[in-house]
Amino acid sequence: MDAKAKAKRSFHFQALKEAVERMKPELAAASEAAHGYEDADTNADEGYSDFARTAELGFLVEAVSGLCGPHLALLCEIAYSLPDLHSPHEPHHHQEKTKPS
């Protein structure tokens, strides 16, 4: 990969990271809502709760299977940012993947 292509790739990766960073307040709100939704199910039958998790995992796998590479990269960046919402003092920064030369 020549220098121009590397610079362009780096620019786009940085733009992706910055966009996900700007999404963090909304991701935090979604995370809080998801945890509240899960907490509301604490009185539910434990067997159903396990079934619900399995069904959600199945839906996730089905949804991800149709994504293209760039959208999977975006989803990966979002996933890497979620732990930062719960432990902001120890951020986990995903590094740009580089292809072997």
Stockholm file with secondary structure:
# STOCKHOLM 1.0

chainA/1-101         MDAKAKAKRSFHFQALKEAVERMKPELAAASEAAHGYEDADTNADEGYSDFARTAELGFLVEAVSGLCGPHLALLCEIAYSLPDLHSPHEPHHHQEKTKPS
#=GR chainA/1-101 SS CCHHHHHHHHHHHHHHHHHHHHHHHHHHHHHHHHHHHHHTTTTSCHHHHHHHHHHHHHHHHHHHHTCCHHHHHHHHHHHHHHHHHHCTTSCCCCCCCCCCC
#=GC SS_cons         CCHHHHHHHHHHHHHHHHHHHHHHHHHHHHHHHHHHHHHTTTTSCHHHHHHHHHHHHHHHHHHHHTCCHHHHHHHHHHHHHHHHHHCTTSCCCCCCCCCCC
//
